[in-house]
Amino acid sequence: MVSSTAVTTKVTSGSPYQLDNNQVVRASSALLRHIKSKQEEKEKTAAKKTLIGDNDDDSDEENTPLHNEAIWLVLTTKKHVVDKNRLKPGKISIPHSLNSSSSLSVCLITADPQRAVKNIVADSSFPQHLSSRIDKVIGFSKLKSKYQSFESRRQLLSEHDVFLADDRIIMRLVNTLGKIFYKSSKRPIPIRIAEIEKVDGKKVKKDPKKKSKDEDSAFASPAIVAKEIEKALNCAAVHLAPATTAAIRIGNSKFTEQQLAENVEAVVKGLADKFITKGWRNIKALHVKGANTMAMPIWLASELWVDEADVVEEAPENDTKAIEGAKSKKRKQAGEDEKLLEGTKKTKKSKAIEDDDDAAARKEKLQKQKAMALEDGSEPAPGAGKKKRKSTS
């Protein structure tokens, strides 16, 4: 006997729904077992290593996609996400980082001038464990001029593991970097490295109409920039589209089921609080999946509507009468249309009959004229057929 498990948990207070941690752990465990079994099969059927491959370090093999497959959280909403502020790329802090490798290569894309950010990274107060990971700092103007071709952008994508971008230019990178970046899992993660003006401990909002020429050159201190980079490396990037489905990377096949469950909980909470309009009310389903696996459900909504006011249990009497009146009017109109169609058919038929009668009358008249002409031609002319006798005298 197969036992069914509910994948919707309702609570009486606070948020109307919540994740079932046991369900998330079970789904994560099953997914990891499946991925690892597939990896073992690939290793058995893989070709023998070449001499160059035999010299590779074993630690590098563990970081290859074969041993380190990405795991995603698939979000399905009831209504499209259309708010522009929510569609802007963002990030959610997670307890278990996706970028913990010591050999991580980071590319930092900044607003102009890039020399100011290079000086910040090279500053003595900037943490050494972060500066050693940042292999390239490039300004927006240089990015546009140097990486115009598809091949150059593809090479840039392959050279680095993570791309961080100043949030002031994050929306302009879509056209600059193109689909080679935005169809991959290395989309730029926004970081705020601009200097923030404060008065009495409160942020001062700048007037967008009064943008100064030196605004892009105003960067924060090395300590603040380092903090922002550290935060971005320990987060899950969120890139929503104006649709009902989105995928957020939450881990890899080297994680344990408990680590995946904790990352799922953090990401779902961040999505419901910050990125999804109406929060849990607008979430239809949550799944976890690998790059080449089926999606494992961890939460499914019990209702397909967002607001309870959208549901009408019984139509009012006035509405029922209006519906019946509309139906009868529709039937009456359909009957009139049928009569009009039949009348049109009859008219066409009678006209065709009249045309046939006229043609028959013309044909008969022509036949009579032909017969009369033949009769006139067959009568002998006066004196025709009589020969004149010659005189013998």
Disulfide bonds with the S-S distance in Angstrom:
none
